[in-house]
Amino acid sequence: MPNLPDAVVWSIPAFVLLTVVEMISYRLHPDEDAAGYAAKDAATSVSMGLGSLFFDALWKIPIVVIYTAVHAATPLRVPVLWWTVLLMLLAQDFFYYWSHRGHHVIRILWACHVVHHSSERFNLSTALRQPWTSLTSWPFYVPLIAVGVHPAALAFCSSVNLVYQFWIHTERIDRLPRWFEFVFNTPSHHRVHHASQGGYLDRNFGGILIVWDRLFGSFVPEAERPVYGLTKNIGTHNLIKVATHEYAAIARDLKRATGWGERAGRVFRGPGWQPRATGDETAAGGPSAGTAATGEAAVA
């Protein structure tokens, strides 16, 4: 097995440099319509990103154990060659789409992912706002391990996917050539994903490619200017609250729940789900009140 690098670690200097360049660009050429930067918000995003490096190292231990066991159990092996790496990147991006979509429509998964959406601004520092509880994505990639992809190769592909998504967190790049916008995820597509208004909610889940959204009915082009954040913003820069606020909300809802059906719904249905007995199917603190993409009454 070749020694594949961690693309994220190698890219950290570029992340820092490009973020500083974007900050300076707002100073030199202000945009009154863009959210731009705020010191506390950017500091929160960077701090969450640094913290995620530490916590991700811890979560990798049980994940590596599981993946290694699955890989050892299958007789299949995918060799690491230049063309198989391209195929693995394509496959990883496909499963990333479903993982990302799942993290928007299942509340316990959203409790992890909501961290990334908690900023009311959209800039390169937002890309660094990563969760500290990233132990929820691994099941989506088990099929890749089961068909013989080495866990290290999967880790490499995942890091490449994450690095690609850094540059699309910006308002400084408008639309790109039509062919590129049709195939790849771009700043325009990702601005829609981070928006909190109704028609944009739960859309554009792709990582590198936007074609998955086009194929599976979750694509929406950018039209009106996005409003970033959650439908009910948390209004804090406290790192612990940013990392755990949705878990705390789940705990409160479970405490008030009147039966096991409601408890299951509070954990496994959409973030805005309410039991029908309340007569209220609108969002209650989740990022959205409904989505045509999933058909749920209230999801995020």
HELIX and SHEET records of a PDB file:
HELIX    1   1 ALA A    7  LEU A   28  1                                  22    
HELIX    2   2 ALA A   39  ALA A   73  1                                  35    
HELIX    3   3 TRP A   82  VAL A  105  1                                  24    
HELIX    4   4 ARG A  107  HIS A  117  1                                  11    
HELIX    5   5 LEU A  124  ALA A  127  1                                   4    
HELIX    6   6 TRP A  138  TYR A  141  5                                   4    
HELIX    7   7 VAL A  142  ALA A  146  1                                   5    
HELIX    8   8 PRO A  151  PHE A  166  1                                  16    
HELIX    9   9 ARG A  178  VAL A  183  1                                   6    
HELIX   10  10 PRO A  187  HIS A  193  1                                   7    
HELIX   11  11 GLY A  198  TYR A  200  5                                   3    
HELIX   12  12 VAL A  211  LEU A  215  1                                   5    
HELIX   13  13 LEU A  239  ARG A  256  1                                  18    
HELIX   14  14 TRP A  260  PHE A  268  1                                   9    
HELIX   15  15 ARG A  276  THR A  278  5                                   3    
END                                                                             
